[in-house]
């Protein structure tokens, strides 16, 4: 179903946003909302790294009310039963036979097979793909169906292992020398590094949040209008082939949205280094008013790769309209910088 954007679109002024540069606020608020925060992984040159239930007490009986009257016993005669004489059946006498244990000298003695032990080492591997994307493969055999957080240059997403303790997924790189860290709630984790040399050809913008925030990145490429060919967003996301062919950018969404209060991210990637035309890419973030976010503060963060490879981060706290505005959109035009493209 296509979304009717213009009739109910609300434009927010820059003054209505409480934005602060830096990654600190988002990281702190994220840590406070974690149910069981894991210790931060330590990166070295080699890598990274119930309670008693209620006791039920029975009330003491009221002895004054519940005591039964005494009963007097008179003329009690003690009786006993005479023991019966038990007749034992006769047991036949069996001959005793000596049995000697004889060894077979020709018998082959099989050595005892060592028992296989389940290893609990976690492994994370990374491999580059087209569009400066990275395929991650996690193997954690002792942590099946277990939730974990992926950390990469400030971007954080929630994922979960399968019945074999494995997970494979593709994420965008935000650094040429990319480090990816997996952290589980019990403090265990794994790390992988990979060189992404093609990242210099791409501009990349990230918006991340927790739970059902209703956020979306919208890119209007080279003067395009809404719902035209140059309007790139979740419902017209394209894919990495568009960037590889120099046709335009694409949008990807990351994180397991079916997890409770999951960390999610949406990323817009544009192939700046291979474009053959000049122009501008207008970037905005839109927040749809939904039943899940109406009437409350919405927290999010943007991460944008700038010229030279540096990352700019910006935190956002947005007071969402009341639930009578469900279906409306807030357009945030100052959370991401527009892209200025020069033909190569």
Secondary structure, DSSP 8 states (H G I E B T S, - for coil): -----STTEEE--GGG-EEEESSHHHHHHHHHH-SS------B-SS-B--------------HHHH--------S-----------------------------TT----------------EEEEEEEGGGEEEEEEE-TT-TT-EEEEEETTEEEEEE--TTSEEEEEEE-SSSEEEEEEEETTS-EEEEEEE-GGGGG-EEEEEEEESS--EEEEEEETT--TTSTTEEBTTB---HHHHHTTS--EEEEES-TTSTT-EEEEEEEE-GGG--S-EEEEEEEEEE--TTTTTSEEEEEEEEE-TTS-EEEEEEEEE---GGGTT-EEEESSSS--EEE---
